[in-house]
Amino acid sequence: MSSTSGTLPPTFDRADGHAVFPETDHDETARLNFLTGLNVHIGKELSPGVRTAYEQRVHPAFEKSQGNSPETATDIRKAMLHDPYYQQWAALRRSTQEASQQVSREVALRRVDDLNAQAATLNEGRNTLSLDPDLKIPSYQAAVDNHLMPGSYYTEAAPDDVTAAATYEVSLFPIGGASFGAKGDGGGRAMANFVRDRFPDLNPKRIVDMGGGIGGNTLPLAAAFPDAEIIVVDTAAPMLRYGHARAQSMGYGNVSFVQGLAETVDLEPGSIDLIVSVMFWHETSTKTVGEGLAHMHSLLAPGGVMVHLEQPNFDADTPTFERFMRDWDAYYNNEPFWPKLHTLDMFKAMEDAGFKKDDLFDAGTEADIEPGRFQPWSTIVTRHRHETKDLGDTGRELSALGGYKGERWWLFGAVR
Ligand SMILES: C[S@@+](CC[C@H](N)C(=O)[O-])C[C@H]1O[C@@H](n2cnc3c(N)ncnc32)[C@H](O)[C@@H]1O
């Protein structure tokens, strides 16, 4: 049992609302609370049992029949598929994720007319929302509904629809085990802290958040640099309409939302001082990583900084069992690019994109939870913490340049 056993995560009614956030009724709130708690329970209490099943049952049986230990994550997966504990854990985890997404979608769709009208009112007459109806959704994005979100980010249930984005924001709460904070911006706050701490002299005039979605993790940067022009780039119109309305209702006039691809978006070369992304690359493709980094290199001004927040990649020391656990989402949570990204050498990819080896960096971070809103421990009461960290393994460095120490998220980037 973990040290936070019995600790319940924050409840959904304590999430911060805004003008386009769906107001849930009693039953919907109860469902979301149940799923948030169940998700945390799976992560904290049931997930360690998968390791026990492997070490005490599956690994010895494999060795006995094969004469050697499993060599790859695929070997472990194939062997674990027959284990009853793994089967139950995986089925429960999949069902919890599916239910969290379905409930969130239902919450949004029930209010489709009100949400769309509210967003339209907030967006009307502004020149800070720029949509491109001709933009073709990339095939890697259209191929699956990432993390089982029905209709993904871009599907429109009605003209000028925002419900995909409302679904996304509501679902972040249960699927993250409430660990992203009351505004869901724990990653963005961590990013803003990192930029200020690591680059104290950087005073960015133009900032771009690639794959910024609803801008939830962009707004902490907008708050940190109130004089900067901030641009959220995303492929999905519902995310941008909703994000723009959300930012307007929260008083952020310095954030524009632009529909485009991170790898081609039409911005003036050399004009951007800071490019960030938060949990973006894992839903793209190998080709997009190469083209996207090269485009970012061309957009950055001399001395400009690029920082990406992602799931940590594997390194030579990542145990095979941990690889197996962390690639689970590819098979059961519609995250097909995850295993490939985990093994990509992002330092080489940044060099290939034009950045100089000496200008690359990395670091690790936890979610930064707004003080006084959620309990400080809420960041550790999460399924993901256990997936991304091999418990008991401290102080491992990801690379020779490394600043990563096994935290929840990996920050990597470069100075131009
Ligand atoms: C996991 S979401 C993260 C959104 C946001 N950064 C956040 O932290 O909430 C990934 C986002 O990337 C967008 N996306 C995927 N491929 C893209 C691309 N090539 N260019 C721009 N956006 C893209 C998706 O539409 C989605 O909104």
Ligand as a Chemical Component Dictionary entry (heavy atoms), coordinates in Angstrom:
data_LIG
# 
_chem_comp.id                   LIG 
_chem_comp.type                 NON-POLYMER 
_chem_comp.pdbx_formal_charge   0 
_chem_comp.three_letter_code    LIG 
# 
loop_
_chem_comp_atom.comp_id 
_chem_comp_atom.atom_id 
_chem_comp_atom.alt_atom_id 
_chem_comp_atom.type_symbol 
_chem_comp_atom.charge 
_chem_comp_atom.model_Cartn_x 
_chem_comp_atom.model_Cartn_y 
_chem_comp_atom.model_Cartn_z 
_chem_comp_atom.pdbx_ordinal 
LIG C1  C1  C 0  -2.862 16.173 -25.958 1  
LIG S1  S1  S 1  -3.460 17.616 -26.707 2  
LIG C2  C2  C 0  -2.592 18.833 -25.761 3  
LIG C3  C3  C 0  -3.235 20.180 -25.831 4  
LIG C4  C4  C 0  -2.603 21.251 -24.964 5  
LIG N1  N1  N 0  -1.206 21.444 -25.268 6  
LIG C5  C5  C 0  -2.779 20.963 -23.489 7  
LIG O1  O1  O 0  -1.765 20.908 -22.791 8  
LIG O2  O2  O -1 -3.927 20.851 -23.040 9  
LIG C6  C6  C 0  -2.627 17.648 -28.285 10 
LIG C7  C7  C 0  -3.112 18.785 -29.187 11 
LIG O3  O3  O 0  -2.266 18.818 -30.338 12 
LIG C8  C8  C 0  -3.068 19.125 -31.470 13 
LIG N2  N2  N 0  -2.308 18.706 -32.659 14 
LIG C9  C9  C 0  -2.026 17.442 -33.073 15 
LIG N3  N3  N 0  -1.221 17.465 -34.154 16 
LIG C10 C10 C 0  -0.968 18.784 -34.419 17 
LIG C11 C11 C 0  -0.166 19.467 -35.374 18 
LIG N4  N4  N 0  0.536  18.812 -36.287 19 
LIG N5  N5  N 0  -0.117 20.803 -35.324 20 
LIG C12 C12 C 0  -0.830 21.493 -34.396 21 
LIG N6  N6  N 0  -1.597 20.893 -33.470 22 
LIG C13 C13 C 0  -1.675 19.564 -33.470 23 
LIG C14 C14 C 0  -4.367 18.428 -31.203 24 
LIG O4  O4  O 0  -5.435 18.955 -31.966 25 
LIG C15 C15 C 0  -4.526 18.648 -29.695 26 
LIG O5  O5  O 0  -5.246 19.815 -29.411 27 
# 
loop_
_chem_comp_bond.comp_id 
_chem_comp_bond.atom_id_1 
_chem_comp_bond.atom_id_2 
_chem_comp_bond.value_order 
_chem_comp_bond.pdbx_ordinal 
LIG C1  S1  SING 1  
LIG S1  C2  SING 2  
LIG S1  C6  SING 3  
LIG C2  C3  SING 4  
LIG C3  C4  SING 5  
LIG C4  N1  SING 6  
LIG C4  C5  SING 7  
LIG C5  O1  DOUB 8  
LIG C5  O2  SING 9  
LIG C6  C7  SING 10 
LIG C7  O3  SING 11 
LIG C7  C15 SING 12 
LIG O3  C8  SING 13 
LIG C8  N2  SING 14 
LIG C8  C14 SING 15 
LIG N2  C9  SING 16 
LIG N2  C13 SING 17 
LIG C9  N3  DOUB 18 
LIG N3  C10 SING 19 
LIG C10 C11 SING 20 
LIG C10 C13 DOUB 21 
LIG C11 N4  SING 22 
LIG C11 N5  DOUB 23 
LIG N5  C12 SING 24 
LIG C12 N6  DOUB 25 
LIG N6  C13 SING 26 
LIG C14 O4  SING 27 
LIG C14 C15 SING 28 
LIG C15 O5  SING 29 
# 
